[in-house]
Amino acid sequence: MMLYEWYEAQRALLSPFSEFASASSKLYNHPLSLFAHTPMAHRVSAGLELMHRLAKDYEKPEFNIRSVQIDGNEVAVHEQVAVLKPFCRLVRFKRFTDDLPTLQRIKAQPTVLVVAPLSGHHSTLLRETIRKLLEDHKVYITDWTDARMVPADKGPFHLDDYVAYIQEFIRSIGPEVHVISVCQPTVPVLAAIALMASNGEPTPRTMTMMGGPIDARKSPTAVNNLATNKSHSWFENNVIYRVPVNYPGAGRAVYPGFLQHAGFVAMNPDRHLKSHYDYFLDLVRGDGDKSDFHRDFYDEYNAVLDMPAEYYLDTIKTVFQDFALANGSWKVKGQLVRPQDITTTALLTIEGELDDISGAGQTRAAHALCTGVPADRQFHYDAVGAGHYGIFSGRRWREKVYPRVREFIASHEGPHAGAATKRPTKRMLGTSDSGTVTAKKPARAPVRRKRLAA
């Protein structure tokens, strides 16, 4: 049970070598350095830079969303903590502008709660999702805390607590919110809204579920197979470790992020090896754009967090072994989860054609569970050519998926909010990108010139 300590020792040992490699790389690359003019200097510099990237420790990245473009105006964005919990921060991206027409427009836009996955990566993985949503919405996101940073005296964190957090965040924002869940949280989000409906509470206007394991029995992937082929006790005895003493959460039982990262890499080792080799060649050629793209991607991909052991083990058993939500047997704090009790919240499910984490049909299964939602308020979209990450980031997210999400939210917002009131067309229900969906947009107010500050 000393694996975590060995990992920390290795990290501490590699840290000075990583910094030395970084400094040496600059020595062979800086134009004022004599070493930069020696034979093979570019290759030596590229090799040292790659060594630095492979050995360095990756900290949690920032969202780094400082502004967005709305109606041709640059609108400032500031992060605010709306609710602070031991294991999560509810972050609001507050937008500011001096342009009155733009200010009036953004005040009338729908409010969206993005529930980020607690499955290894930080919530900043959804940076591009947030950036695009901010063009047309007020946006909140769940920013989960690395479990190794939570003191042990804060107590355990179970899947039931995750559901309770989501309910608290929804109540805090208000029932006018539109909830978007990406991957893992589709299950607890559906449970949270179902329990609120069962208790007679107001529920969100819409719920959009993207690439999640609502019913993991359908089209099982390598992730699903691992969970079903190993017993619950195997996970408890082989992947759960205690946080070392050099962290605030010392002694807390966790599923370490470095194990999750190793699993990510093991799924596609050839792809990662080729990516690093291509990075080396791009450095040698001096291709700055491709090199920057590689750095940005792996700065995010290699930054991982520890998950509370209770939550991780609950998820394995409830979602991937018992299929409790799909079977109708899941109880949260003693209360049965009944998705059929949801009647007023519209539903949109989104799947990626090439998703190798949540297989085809796993997310769409939500429709069979939410029988209380009228058929004309249920929609599904298949993103052709998109993998798991493609449904919430990259070109396909921006050009194909986001327009569907935007129209779906606008069509269920209501005329008082200044959003479109036209229902999504039936073509949204199709499974190809050939259909075009058009939502009625509010008239655009005239754009005034900004005044320079005196």
One Martini backbone bead per residue (centre of mass of N, CA, C, O) as a GRO file, in nm:
protein
  454
    1MET     BB    1   0.053   0.066   0.012
    2MET     BB    2   0.310   0.255  -0.126
    3LEU     BB    3   0.254   0.387  -0.406
    4TYR     BB    4   0.217   0.689  -0.346
    5GLU     BB    5   0.499   0.731  -0.220
    6TRP     BB    6   0.657   0.646  -0.473
    7TYR     BB    7   0.544   0.862  -0.657
    8GLU     BB    8   0.645   1.107  -0.492
    9ALA     BB    9   0.945   1.032  -0.508
   10GLN     BB   10   0.965   1.045  -0.815
   11ARG     BB   11   0.874   1.338  -0.848
   12ALA     BB   12   1.103   1.462  -0.677
   13LEU     BB   13   1.337   1.345  -0.852
   14LEU     BB   14   1.244   1.473  -1.140
   15SER     BB   15   1.222   1.779  -1.103
   16PRO     BB   16   1.523   1.876  -1.149
   17PHE     BB   17   1.551   1.744  -1.431
   18SER     BB   18   1.328   1.906  -1.567
   19GLU     BB   19   1.456   2.188  -1.519
   20PHE     BB   20   1.723   2.127  -1.658
   21ALA     BB   21   1.605   2.063  -1.938
   22SER     BB   22   1.474   2.339  -1.983
   23ALA     BB   23   1.731   2.513  -1.961
   24SER     BB   24   1.897   2.360  -2.181
   25SER     BB   25   1.704   2.412  -2.415
   26LYS     BB   26   1.749   2.723  -2.416
   27LEU     BB   27   2.056   2.714  -2.466
   28TYR     BB   28   1.994   2.570  -2.768
   29ASN     BB   29   1.783   2.827  -2.866
   30HIS     BB   30   1.911   3.085  -2.810
   31PRO     BB   31   2.042   3.334  -3.011
   32LEU     BB   32   2.271   3.430  -2.783
   33SER     BB   33   2.374   3.145  -2.788
   34LEU     BB   34   2.638   2.947  -2.869
   35PHE     BB   35   2.488   2.665  -2.872
   36ALA     BB   36   2.279   2.745  -3.106
   37HIS     BB   37   2.541   2.716  -3.330
   38THR     BB   38   2.550   2.424  -3.320
   39PRO     BB   39   2.536   2.123  -3.408
   40MET     BB   40   2.214   2.001  -3.349
   41ALA     BB   41   2.064   2.210  -3.166
   42HIS     BB   42   1.762   2.159  -3.228
   43ARG     BB   43   1.759   1.862  -3.135
   44VAL     BB   44   1.857   1.903  -2.849
   45SER     BB   45   1.635   2.097  -2.762
   46ALA     BB   46   1.395   1.910  -2.826
   47GLY     BB   47   1.475   1.675  -2.640
   48LEU     BB   48   1.476   1.842  -2.374
   49GLU     BB   49   1.184   1.939  -2.390
   50LEU     BB   50   1.057   1.658  -2.387
   51MET     BB   51   1.177   1.573  -2.116
   52HIS     BB   52   1.037   1.791  -1.953
   53ARG     BB   53   0.740   1.708  -2.023
   54LEU     BB   54   0.765   1.407  -1.906
   55ALA     BB   55   0.871   1.501  -1.599
   56LYS     BB   56   0.669   1.688  -1.519
   57ASP     BB   57   0.444   1.868  -1.324
   58TYR     BB   58   0.082   1.889  -1.326
   59GLU     BB   59  -0.117   2.140  -1.281
   60LYS     BB   60  -0.384   2.318  -1.240
   61PRO     BB   61  -0.552   2.481  -1.455
   62GLU     BB   62  -0.691   2.745  -1.607
   63PHE     BB   63  -0.947   2.888  -1.767
   64ASN     BB   64  -0.875   3.164  -1.909
   65ILE     BB   65  -1.143   3.360  -1.919
   66ARG     BB   66  -1.157   3.708  -2.007
   67SER     BB   67  -1.321   3.692  -2.289
   68VAL     BB   68  -1.594   3.781  -2.517
   69GLN     BB   69  -1.790   3.769  -2.812
   70ILE     BB   70  -2.060   4.019  -2.847
   71ASP     BB   71  -2.181   4.180  -3.104
   72GLY     BB   72  -1.868   4.275  -3.154
   73ASN     BB   73  -1.803   4.267  -2.849
   74GLU     BB   74  -1.592   4.295  -2.577
   75VAL     BB   75  -1.637   4.079  -2.299
   76ALA     BB   76  -1.592   4.059  -1.980
   77VAL     BB   77  -1.447   3.805  -1.756
   78HIS     BB   78  -1.546   3.675  -1.427
   79GLU     BB   79  -1.467   3.492  -1.152
   80GLN     BB   80  -1.711   3.335  -0.932
   81VAL     BB   81  -1.805   3.230  -0.609
   82ALA     BB   82  -2.118   3.109  -0.522
   83VAL     BB   83  -2.030   2.816  -0.403
   84LEU     BB   84  -1.891   2.657  -0.105
   85LYS     BB   85  -1.738   2.343  -0.086
   86PRO     BB   86  -1.531   2.097   0.006
   87PHE     BB   87  -1.561   1.945  -0.307
   88CYS     BB   88  -1.677   2.233  -0.423
   89ARG     BB   89  -1.722   2.480  -0.681
   90LEU     BB   90  -1.935   2.739  -0.770
   91VAL     BB   91  -1.894   2.885  -1.085
   92ARG     BB   92  -1.901   3.213  -1.212
   93PHE     BB   93  -1.932   3.384  -1.532
   94LYS     BB   94  -1.890   3.710  -1.532
   95ARG     BB   95  -2.026   3.976  -1.722
   96PHE     BB   96  -1.877   4.276  -1.879
   97THR     BB   97  -2.014   4.605  -1.985
   98ASP     BB   98  -2.054   4.940  -2.146
   99ASP     BB   99  -2.265   4.830  -2.342
  100LEU     BB  100  -2.597   4.859  -2.327
  101PRO     BB  101  -2.717   4.659  -2.538
  102THR     BB  102  -2.539   4.420  -2.446
  103LEU     BB  103  -2.629   4.417  -2.151
  104GLN     BB  104  -2.929   4.361  -2.209
  105ARG     BB  105  -2.881   4.094  -2.355
  106ILE     BB  106  -2.725   3.930  -2.129
  107LYS     BB  107  -2.952   3.954  -1.913
  108ALA     BB  108  -3.164   3.776  -2.107
  109GLN     BB  109  -3.013   3.529  -2.084
  110PRO     BB  110  -2.962   3.220  -2.023
  111THR     BB  111  -2.918   2.978  -1.766
  112VAL     BB  112  -2.620   2.779  -1.697
  113LEU     BB  113  -2.541   2.444  -1.583
  114VAL     BB  114  -2.227   2.294  -1.556
  115VAL     BB  115  -2.152   1.952  -1.521
  116ALA     BB  116  -1.870   1.826  -1.427
  117PRO     BB  117  -1.649   1.587  -1.415
  118LEU     BB  118  -1.558   1.324  -1.167
  119SER     BB  119  -1.281   1.153  -1.350
  120GLY     BB  120  -0.968   1.309  -1.312
  121HIS     BB  121  -1.027   1.570  -1.432
  122HIS     BB  122  -1.060   1.886  -1.464
  123SER     BB  123  -1.291   2.136  -1.534
  124THR     BB  124  -1.101   2.270  -1.757
  125LEU     BB  125  -1.178   2.073  -1.988
  126LEU     BB  126  -1.441   2.284  -2.040
  127ARG     BB  127  -1.344   2.555  -2.159
  128GLU     BB  128  -1.471   2.553  -2.448
  129THR     BB  129  -1.759   2.520  -2.358
  130ILE     BB  130  -1.778   2.785  -2.199
  131ARG     BB  131  -1.690   2.990  -2.413
  132LYS     BB  132  -1.934   2.936  -2.600
  133LEU     BB  133  -2.171   2.976  -2.399
  134LEU     BB  134  -2.104   3.286  -2.332
  135GLU     BB  135  -2.234   3.409  -2.595
  136ASP     BB  136  -2.558   3.308  -2.482
  137HIS     BB  137  -2.484   3.285  -2.161
  138LYS     BB  138  -2.521   3.208  -1.837
  139VAL     BB  139  -2.245   3.072  -1.636
  140TYR     BB  140  -2.201   2.762  -1.471
  141ILE     BB  141  -1.967   2.560  -1.262
  142THR     BB  142  -1.826   2.264  -1.157
  143ASP     BB  143  -1.546   2.273  -0.923
  144TRP     BB  144  -1.354   2.028  -0.843
  145THR     BB  145  -1.183   1.887  -0.578
  146ASP     BB  146  -0.899   1.774  -0.475
  147ALA     BB  147  -0.889   1.528  -0.239
  148ARG     BB  148  -0.592   1.591  -0.129
  149MET     BB  149  -0.707   1.896  -0.035
  150VAL     BB  150  -0.898   1.750   0.174
  151PRO     BB  151  -0.958   1.725   0.477
  152ALA     BB  152  -1.046   1.457   0.673
  153ASP     BB  153  -1.252   1.627   0.864
  154LYS     BB  154  -1.476   1.656   0.622
  155GLY     BB  155  -1.512   1.381   0.526
  156PRO     BB  156  -1.691   1.209   0.322
  157PHE     BB  157  -1.761   1.116  -0.038
  158HIS     BB  158  -2.047   1.045  -0.204
  159LEU     BB  159  -2.275   0.998  -0.445
  160ASP     BB  160  -2.501   1.125  -0.273
  161ASP     BB  161  -2.347   1.396  -0.237
  162TYR     BB  162  -2.344   1.474  -0.529
  163VAL     BB  163  -2.648   1.499  -0.559
  164ALA     BB  164  -2.679   1.718  -0.337
  165TYR     BB  165  -2.509   1.932  -0.473
  166ILE     BB  166  -2.682   1.969  -0.727
  167GLN     BB  167  -2.935   2.058  -0.580
  168GLU     BB  168  -2.814   2.307  -0.443
  169PHE     BB  169  -2.733   2.454  -0.705
  170ILE     BB  170  -3.012   2.474  -0.830
  171ARG     BB  171  -3.144   2.631  -0.597
  172SER     BB  172  -2.948   2.872  -0.606
  173ILE     BB  173  -3.020   2.962  -0.901
  174GLY     BB  174  -3.282   2.818  -1.009
  175PRO     BB  175  -3.549   2.697  -1.215
  176GLU     BB  176  -3.434   2.855  -1.484
  177VAL     BB  177  -3.236   2.647  -1.533
  178HIS     BB  178  -2.983   2.492  -1.737
  179VAL     BB  179  -2.871   2.158  -1.771
  180ILE     BB  180  -2.529   2.038  -1.813
  181SER     BB  181  -2.400   1.712  -1.881
  182VAL     BB  182  -2.069   1.553  -1.874
  183CYS     BB  183  -2.081   1.235  -1.868
  184GLN     BB  184  -2.076   1.115  -1.558
  185PRO     BB  185  -2.312   1.328  -1.447
  186THR     BB  186  -2.572   1.219  -1.577
  187VAL     BB  187  -2.660   1.039  -1.343
  188PRO     BB  188  -2.676   1.238  -1.090
  189VAL     BB  189  -2.852   1.448  -1.236
  190LEU     BB  190  -3.099   1.274  -1.287
  191ALA     BB  191  -3.141   1.211  -0.987
  192ALA     BB  192  -3.173   1.498  -0.878
  193ILE     BB  193  -3.423   1.576  -1.052
  194ALA     BB  194  -3.605   1.338  -0.975
  195LEU     BB  195  -3.618   1.400  -0.668
  196MET     BB  196  -3.740   1.680  -0.697
  197ALA     BB  197  -3.998   1.582  -0.839
  198SER     BB  198  -4.094   1.383  -0.616
  199ASN     BB  199  -4.098   1.643  -0.399
  200GLY     BB  200  -4.223   1.901  -0.562
  201GLU     BB  201  -4.004   2.048  -0.704
  202PRO     BB  202  -3.853   2.254  -0.891
  203THR     BB  203  -3.733   2.226  -1.219
  204PRO     BB  204  -3.559   2.246  -1.472
  205ARG     BB  205  -3.607   2.330  -1.795
  206THR     BB  206  -3.338   2.170  -1.869
  207MET     BB  207  -3.164   1.868  -2.001
  208THR     BB  208  -2.825   1.798  -2.091
  209MET     BB  209  -2.684   1.494  -2.230
  210MET     BB  210  -2.329   1.398  -2.254
  211GLY     BB  211  -2.172   1.115  -2.281
  212GLY     BB  212  -2.330   0.895  -2.083
  213PRO     BB  213  -2.397   0.620  -1.831
  214ILE     BB  214  -2.707   0.547  -1.800
  215ASP     BB  215  -2.656   0.265  -1.981
  216ALA     BB  216  -2.383   0.045  -1.966
  217ARG     BB  217  -2.497  -0.205  -2.138
  218LYS     BB  218  -2.462  -0.036  -2.387
  219SER     BB  219  -2.212  -0.061  -2.575
  220PRO     BB  220  -1.953  -0.164  -2.448
  221THR     BB  221  -1.656  -0.066  -2.319
  222ALA     BB  222  -1.354  -0.076  -2.175
  223VAL     BB  223  -1.459   0.060  -1.920
  224ASN     BB  224  -1.697  -0.131  -1.868
  225ASN     BB  225  -1.540  -0.403  -1.865
  226LEU     BB  226  -1.367  -0.351  -1.619
  227ALA     BB  227  -1.606  -0.319  -1.413
  228THR     BB  228  -1.731  -0.615  -1.476
  229ASN     BB  229  -1.461  -0.804  -1.442
  230LYS     BB  230  -1.452  -0.673  -1.162
  231SER     BB  231  -1.467  -0.653  -0.843
  232HIS     BB  232  -1.530  -0.451  -0.583
  233SER     BB  233  -1.290  -0.556  -0.408
  234TRP     BB  234  -1.069  -0.509  -0.613
  235PHE     BB  235  -1.081  -0.200  -0.612
  236GLU     BB  236  -1.041  -0.163  -0.306
  237ASN     BB  237  -0.747  -0.329  -0.305
  238ASN     BB  238  -0.595  -0.182  -0.584
  239VAL     BB  239  -0.690   0.160  -0.606
  240ILE     BB  240  -0.667   0.231  -0.299
  241TYR     BB  241  -0.538   0.523  -0.126
  242ARG     BB  242  -0.332   0.718   0.071
  243VAL     BB  243  -0.259   1.024   0.158
  244PRO     BB  244   0.000   1.191   0.203
  245VAL     BB  245   0.155   1.417   0.431
  246ASN     BB  246   0.201   1.662   0.198
  247TYR     BB  247  -0.114   1.697   0.240
  248PRO     BB  248  -0.416   1.805   0.357
  249GLY     BB  249  -0.541   1.495   0.296
  250ALA     BB  250  -0.414   1.325   0.497
  251GLY     BB  251  -0.543   0.985   0.497
  252ARG     BB  252  -0.712   0.983   0.261
  253ALA     BB  253  -0.921   0.804   0.061
  254VAL     BB  254  -0.816   0.723  -0.280
  255TYR     BB  255  -0.822   0.779  -0.629
  256PRO     BB  256  -0.563   0.827  -0.807
  257GLY     BB  257  -0.472   1.022  -1.073
  258PHE     BB  258  -0.227   0.853  -1.185
  259LEU     BB  259  -0.401   0.603  -1.247
  260GLN     BB  260  -0.596   0.733  -1.441
  261HIS     BB  261  -0.382   0.829  -1.643
  262ALA     BB  262  -0.274   0.550  -1.712
  263GLY     BB  263  -0.545   0.459  -1.834
  264PHE     BB  264  -0.564   0.663  -2.060
  265VAL     BB  265  -0.298   0.584  -2.206
  266ALA     BB  266  -0.361   0.271  -2.238
  267MET     BB  267  -0.586   0.305  -2.458
  268ASN     BB  268  -0.357   0.500  -2.646
  269PRO     BB  269  -0.033   0.464  -2.685
  270ASP     BB  270   0.033   0.522  -2.986
  271ARG     BB  271  -0.084   0.808  -2.998
  272HIS     BB  272   0.106   0.933  -2.782
  273LEU     BB  273   0.375   0.863  -2.910
  274LYS     BB  274   0.327   1.017  -3.175
  275SER     BB  275   0.275   1.295  -3.050
  276HIS     BB  276   0.565   1.326  -2.927
  277TYR     BB  277   0.720   1.295  -3.190
  278ASP     BB  278   0.585   1.531  -3.340
  279TYR     BB  279   0.682   1.743  -3.139
  280PHE     BB  280   0.980   1.711  -3.195
  281LEU     BB  281   0.961   1.785  -3.500
  282ASP     BB  282   0.835   2.067  -3.460
  283LEU     BB  283   1.077   2.184  -3.306
  284VAL     BB  284   1.287   2.143  -3.527
  285ARG     BB  285   1.111   2.315  -3.746
  286GLY     BB  286   0.954   2.557  -3.592
  287ASP     BB  287   0.648   2.480  -3.516
  288GLY     BB  288   0.460   2.669  -3.313
  289ASP     BB  289   0.159   2.589  -3.340
  290LYS     BB  290   0.187   2.281  -3.288
  291SER     BB  291   0.338   2.304  -3.020
  292ASP     BB  292   0.120   2.460  -2.867
  293PHE     BB  293  -0.103   2.252  -2.895
  294HIS     BB  294   0.040   2.029  -2.740
  295ARG     BB  295   0.073   2.178  -2.474
  296ASP     BB  296  -0.223   2.243  -2.418
  297PHE     BB  297  -0.328   1.954  -2.415
  298TYR     BB  298  -0.121   1.828  -2.194
  299ASP     BB  299  -0.176   2.024  -1.965
  300GLU     BB  300  -0.463   1.899  -1.933
  301TYR     BB  301  -0.431   1.584  -1.955
  302ASN     BB  302  -0.200   1.567  -1.712
  303ALA     BB  303  -0.417   1.694  -1.528
  304VAL     BB  304  -0.493   1.554  -1.213
  305LEU     BB  305  -0.719   1.396  -0.980
  306ASP     BB  306  -0.846   1.303  -0.684
  307MET     BB  307  -1.071   1.061  -0.562
  308PRO     BB  308  -1.297   0.967  -0.365
  309ALA     BB  309  -1.342   0.650  -0.267
  310GLU     BB  310  -1.647   0.640  -0.219
  311TYR     BB  311  -1.734   0.754  -0.491
  312TYR     BB  312  -1.590   0.556  -0.678
  313LEU     BB  313  -1.720   0.292  -0.566
  314ASP     BB  314  -2.013   0.374  -0.608
  315THR     BB  315  -1.995   0.406  -0.917
  316ILE     BB  316  -1.913   0.124  -0.993
  317LYS     BB  317  -2.163  -0.017  -0.870
  318THR     BB  318  -2.412   0.156  -0.967
  319VAL     BB  319  -2.334   0.198  -1.282
  320PHE     BB  320  -2.136  -0.074  -1.375
  321GLN     BB  321  -2.286  -0.324  -1.208
  322ASP     BB  322  -2.603  -0.260  -1.129
  323PHE     BB  323  -2.764  -0.054  -1.297
  324ALA     BB  324  -2.969   0.113  -1.111
  325LEU     BB  325  -3.105   0.325  -1.288
  326ALA     BB  326  -3.209   0.134  -1.519
  327ASN     BB  327  -3.352  -0.071  -1.299
  328GLY     BB  328  -3.491   0.099  -1.056
  329SER     BB  329  -3.287   0.062  -0.767
  330TRP     BB  330  -3.209   0.348  -0.683
  331LYS     BB  331  -3.084   0.487  -0.375
  332VAL     BB  332  -3.105   0.808  -0.208
  333LYS     BB  333  -3.112   0.823   0.108
  334GLY     BB  334  -3.369   0.602   0.072
  335GLN     BB  335  -3.455   0.715  -0.212
  336LEU     BB  336  -3.612   0.662  -0.495
  337VAL     BB  337  -3.531   0.673  -0.829
  338ARG     BB  338  -3.766   0.868  -1.053
  339PRO     BB  339  -3.767   0.973  -1.373
  340GLN     BB  340  -4.086   0.963  -1.427
  341ASP     BB  341  -4.142   1.235  -1.251
  342ILE     BB  342  -4.057   1.391  -1.486
  343THR     BB  343  -4.242   1.670  -1.666
  344THR     BB  344  -4.102   1.982  -1.723
  345THR     BB  345  -3.832   1.872  -1.833
  346ALA     BB  346  -3.633   1.895  -2.085
  347LEU     BB  347  -3.474   1.665  -2.333
  348LEU     BB  348  -3.118   1.619  -2.418
  349THR     BB  349  -2.929   1.400  -2.621
  350ILE     BB  350  -2.570   1.320  -2.662
  351GLU     BB  351  -2.369   1.164  -2.923
  352GLY     BB  352  -2.082   0.995  -3.031
  353GLU     BB  353  -1.993   0.798  -3.285
  354LEU     BB  354  -1.669   0.759  -3.158
  355ASP     BB  355  -1.724   0.670  -2.874
  356ASP     BB  356  -1.494   0.502  -2.624
  357ILE     BB  357  -1.660   0.545  -2.338
  358SER     BB  358  -1.960   0.607  -2.446
  359GLY     BB  359  -2.173   0.424  -2.583
  360ALA     BB  360  -2.410   0.347  -2.785
  361GLY     BB  361  -2.713   0.438  -2.601
  362GLN     BB  362  -2.642   0.530  -2.307
  363THR     BB  363  -2.776   0.817  -2.319
  364ARG     BB  364  -3.049   0.759  -2.468
  365ALA     BB  365  -3.178   0.598  -2.224
  366ALA     BB  366  -3.325   0.839  -2.084
  367HIS     BB  367  -3.595   0.826  -2.241
  368ALA     BB  368  -3.700   0.552  -2.113
  369LEU     BB  369  -3.712   0.687  -1.817
  370CYS     BB  370  -3.859   0.970  -1.914
  371THR     BB  371  -4.194   0.927  -1.937
  372GLY     BB  372  -4.306   1.216  -1.828
  373VAL     BB  373  -4.195   1.335  -2.077
  374PRO     BB  374  -4.285   1.470  -2.340
  375ALA     BB  375  -4.220   1.398  -2.666
  376ASP     BB  376  -4.193   1.718  -2.752
  377ARG     BB  377  -3.938   1.727  -2.511
  378GLN     BB  378  -3.766   1.517  -2.684
  379PHE     BB  379  -3.409   1.480  -2.763
  380HIS     BB  380  -3.171   1.382  -3.028
  381TYR     BB  381  -2.800   1.366  -3.088
  382ASP     BB  382  -2.571   1.282  -3.348
  383ALA     BB  383  -2.219   1.307  -3.375
  384VAL     BB  384  -2.062   1.295  -3.655
  385GLY     BB  385  -1.721   1.203  -3.602
  386ALA     BB  386  -1.735   1.197  -3.289
  387GLY     BB  387  -1.596   1.182  -3.001
  388HIS     BB  388  -1.590   1.232  -2.678
  389TYR     BB  389  -1.449   1.524  -2.695
  390GLY     BB  390  -1.608   1.635  -2.955
  391ILE     BB  391  -1.887   1.715  -2.802
  392PHE     BB  392  -1.713   1.963  -2.615
  393SER     BB  393  -1.479   1.999  -2.838
  394GLY     BB  394  -1.398   2.171  -3.096
  395ARG     BB  395  -1.529   2.184  -3.408
  396ARG     BB  396  -1.785   2.010  -3.359
  397TRP     BB  397  -1.888   2.170  -3.124
  398ARG     BB  398  -1.908   2.452  -3.261
  399GLU     BB  399  -2.065   2.359  -3.545
  400LYS     BB  400  -2.279   2.119  -3.433
  401VAL     BB  401  -2.355   2.099  -3.128
  402TYR     BB  402  -2.408   2.385  -3.017
  403PRO     BB  403  -2.652   2.473  -3.194
  404ARG     BB  404  -2.841   2.262  -3.060
  405VAL     BB  405  -2.819   2.359  -2.771
  406ARG     BB  406  -2.904   2.653  -2.813
  407GLU     BB  407  -3.187   2.592  -2.932
  408PHE     BB  408  -3.299   2.422  -2.703
  409ILE     BB  409  -3.283   2.639  -2.485
  410ALA     BB  410  -3.437   2.870  -2.630
  411SER     BB  411  -3.713   2.701  -2.675
  412HIS     BB  412  -3.724   2.678  -2.324
  413GLU     BB  413  -3.727   2.979  -2.200
  414GLY     BB  414  -3.900   3.214  -2.301
  415PRO     BB  415  -4.017   3.532  -2.381
  416HIS     BB  416  -3.921   3.695  -2.118
  417ALA     BB  417  -3.597   3.637  -2.193
  418GLY     BB  418  -3.541   3.700  -2.507
  419ALA     BB  419  -3.593   3.436  -2.649
  420ALA     BB  420  -3.664   3.185  -2.821
  421THR     BB  421  -3.994   3.009  -2.911
  422LYS     BB  422  -3.920   2.802  -3.103
  423ARG     BB  423  -3.935   2.497  -3.185
  424PRO     BB  424  -3.781   2.232  -3.244
  425THR     BB  425  -3.718   2.048  -3.490
  426LYS     BB  426  -3.741   1.720  -3.594
  427ARG     BB  427  -3.443   1.712  -3.704
  428MET     BB  428  -3.306   1.684  -3.422
  429LEU     BB  429  -3.377   1.368  -3.405
  430GLY     BB  430  -3.165   1.298  -3.574
  431THR     BB  431  -2.847   1.111  -3.695
  432SER     BB  432  -2.743   1.376  -3.844
  433ASP     BB  433  -2.576   1.667  -4.003
  434SER     BB  434  -2.779   1.754  -4.241
  435GLY     BB  435  -2.950   1.903  -4.057
  436THR     BB  436  -3.130   2.205  -4.000
  437VAL     BB  437  -3.147   2.442  -3.727
  438THR     BB  438  -3.392   2.696  -3.652
  439ALA     BB  439  -3.384   2.982  -3.452
  440LYS     BB  440  -3.539   3.233  -3.311
  441LYS     BB  441  -3.423   3.560  -3.297
  442PRO     BB  442  -3.354   3.835  -3.160
  443ALA     BB  443  -3.329   4.145  -3.200
  444ARG     BB  444  -3.072   4.353  -3.278
  445ALA     BB  445  -2.907   4.579  -3.129
  446PRO     BB  446  -2.753   4.855  -3.149
  447VAL     BB  447  -2.421   4.946  -3.189
  448ARG     BB  448  -2.208   5.100  -2.974
  449ARG     BB  449  -1.967   5.297  -2.890
  450LYS     BB  450  -1.706   5.299  -2.700
  451ARG     BB  451  -1.587   5.455  -2.423
  452LEU     BB  452  -1.331   5.606  -2.308
  453ALA     BB  453  -1.152   5.628  -2.046
  454ALA     BB  454  -1.061   5.903  -1.841
   0.00000   0.00000   0.00000
